Amino acid sequence: MSQKKYIIEGNYPLKGKIKANGNKNAALPIIAASLLTDEEVILRNIPDIEDIKIMLEIAKELGANIHYINKNSIKIKGSITKTTISQELGKKIRTSILFAGPLLAKCKEVILPPPGGDIIGRRRLDTHFLALSELGARIEIDNNYKLTSNKLIGKDIFLDEASVTATENAIMASVMAEGDTILSNVASEPHVQDLCKFLNSMGAKIEGIGSNILIIKGVKKLHGTDFTIGTDYMEVGSLIGLAAVTHGEIEIIDAQPENMRMSRIVFAKLGIRWETDGNSLFIPSRQELKVYPDIGGIIPKIDDSPWPGFPPDLISITIVTATQVDGTLLIFEKMFESRLFFVDKLVSMGAKIILCDPHRAVITGPSKLKGCELSSPDIRAGMAMLIAALCAEGQSTIHNVIQIERGYENLVGRLKKLGAKIDEKIS
């Protein structure tokens, strides 16, 4: 089977303007939530990426009518004709689990296979099922997951972890439940907020958006809407790292800088600064890339945590950025025990990284990276490898790039416009 690969000539500064795409992590649950109504839903600023295409294929399989207005805008009419998600599609993407809440709320049943997705460590589903069972779902687990309910009834629910997708499933199941639901210890990331705003635009009654406690007053019916997805702040963070390590000068359009406040604090520890102008973000070329120690000269630590903390999806980007920064830094990835296992590839390129254990790495820079043969294990590690290749001397080849393209739209074309020496080939 033929596969696409990237061929990169590194060590060229990237310059110019680039528009940030829509947030895939908002678009995915919103596609699922569109099935809660039989009326037409219009979604705008949808990224044209593989994960979205698979999610739409699942929606089609369930009976939804999908029509593209253009490559980033779609119409969905959610007339559900079946409640079983096939193994073939369900295993391709982790967010297939997000159809559980809407189908349970609308059709009182759903059968889905164990979800697929990135292999970055254990990603438990317990929180999903605990929340849905509290609302009245009966759950049978065999080779598939079967959820049924005579009626969903609002409850006061405390999630055992602030899981993003479990929060989203609980929200979608609650909006048409009988009575009021209080969800505590919920995730509050921008994509969760987008889902709540989308549902409210359909007639849902969700209060507390942006906090870790949501109050949802159940409604009997939702209507159609026209909704624009927010910016992907993971892509914005990736582009900031890319600009810094290539000593480039990039302006990111539609960056939604208000979502980058914690990232600004973290990148400042590496000497990276940017300017904002309205909804745009500008990274200048003249940056003094050095680690700024904590008070007392202590080696600083960068760690991830639930929103509004530093996003775990930007840890991989931060690691490769730190290889080009003068000084020593500790990275502590607390959420996924396999996310750091790509650093051996950076070491093979010349990076000075000590992997202390599955969660911690010490990086000392700057390191002169050299081109290498690489393979992308997941979306963010793949993007980190691409950033490394673009600042390395010589040629790099990255295989399995479908993993990168699951999260970044038209990456090669957009980077070429910034001056990147990158081509894609089929092998």
TORPA-432573 format. One record per residue (C-alpha): x, y, z. Coordinates in steps of 0.1 Angstrom, whole numbers, plus 5000, padded with zeros to 4 digits. Example, Ala and Ser with C-alpha at 12.3 -4.5 7.8 and 13.67 -1.06 7.14 Angstrom:
! residues 2
512349555078513749895071
! end
This chain:
! residues 427
500050005000501450344990502050605016502850975015506051115030507551455034511051555021512351855039515452075034516052245067517752555081515652815062513953095081510153105075508553445069505153575061501453555070499453245078495853205088495152975117492552705110489452605130489852395161489452025152488851945189485752165188484552055154484551685162482151695192480051965174479651725144478351465168476051715186474551825152472651485153470651605183468251785159466451695127466852045115469652175093472852275110475552485092479152465105481752705094485552715098485752335099489352225092489752015061491651725077491451345079489851325114486951545103486451335072486151015093483851185118481551295089481650945075480450805108477651065108476650955073476750595083474150685110471950845085472951215085472851405052476151595047476551875021479752075016479152445011482952475006485952285019485552455054481852485056479252215058475452155062474351865084470851725086470851465113468051225104469250915122468350585107470650355127472450355160475350125155478850255145480850005124484149855136485749985104485050345111484950345149488450215153489950485130489350775154489150815192486251065190483850805177482950775214481451125211478350985193477450805226475851105242473851235213472550895202471550805237469751135241467951125208467450755201467750595236470450355224473850335208476250045199479850145193483249965191486250055213487550385198490850425180493150725178496650815189498650565210500050805236499150605267496150475285493050675277490250545300486550555291485350505327484350865332482150855301480250555313480050675349478451005338476050845313474950585338474250855364471851005338470050675334472050475308472350105310475749985298476749645284480449575276481449295253483349325221481349645216479749905240476049895241474250185259470450195263468050405283464250445287464650805297467551025307467051225339469151515351471451465381474051625402477251455388480851495399483251365372486051155386488451335362488251645341488251445309487451655278485651395258483751265289482651615297481451665261479551335262477951425295476951765282475351625250473451365269472151615294470851895272467551705265467451505297464451555320465051825346468351995356471851855355474751985374478151875361481151935384484851885378484351925341486952015315486652385304489052395274488052645245486752345225484452245254483252605255482652605218480452295221478452465248477952785228476952575198474352385218472952705233472652845198470452535191468152615221469952435249470252605283473852565296475152805323478752835337480552805303484252835309484152715345484452365360480752355370478052355344474352385351472252235323468452285322466952005300464852105270462551895249463851985215466852155198466652345165469052415136471752675138474552855119477752835139481452925134484152705150486852885170490552885162492752585169495152715196497252395193498052495157498852855168501252715195502852485168503352785145504952995173507452715180508152675143508753055139511153065169513352765160513752865123514453235133511553325112509053615113505453505111502153675115499353435125495953565114492753475134494953355162492453425191495353545214493053525244493453145243497253175244497753335278499253035296501252945264502653305265503953245300505452915291507053025259508553325277510553085298512352995265512853365256510053355230507953675227505153785204503054085198499254095193497154325172493454255175492953895165496453855150499653735166503153835154506353645162509453865154512653715141515053875165514553665196517053585223516253215227517453125262516052955292515053195320515653015353513253035382514053265412517353155428518753025395516752695397516252505364512652585353509952315348507352315321504352085328500852035314497552045332493852085324492652425311493552695318496952525324499452455296497952215270499351855269499151865231501852145231504351945252505851775221506152115204507852265235510351985236511652035201511652415206513752375238516452195218517152525201517252735232520352815253520052645288518552355306514852275311512752005327509651885309507051705330504251545309501751435336498751315315499951045290502650795298503750735262503751085247507451145253508550825236509351005203512351195218514750925207514151055172515251405182518251255199519251075167519151425151521551555176519351685204520651675240517751515258517651275288514451085291514251035329511050825329507850805308506751145321509951355324512651475301515651715306516651915276519852115272520352345242521052475218521752165197522652165161520251915146520951715114518551585088517351225095514850955084511850985107508350835111505351015127503750815156500951065164499751415154501751635178504951425178504751425141504451805140507351825165509451615141508551835112509552145132512851975140513451895103512752255093515452385116517952105110520852105086520451885056517551675043515051485064512351245054509251195075507050885069503550805081502551175076498851085076499251115114500251475110497551555085494951425109495451755127496852015103495152125071497152165039500352185059502752145030501152415009500852665037504452615049505752655013504152995012506253085043509452975025509752615037511652375015509252085018507651844993505351544996505951224977504150884974506250584982
! end
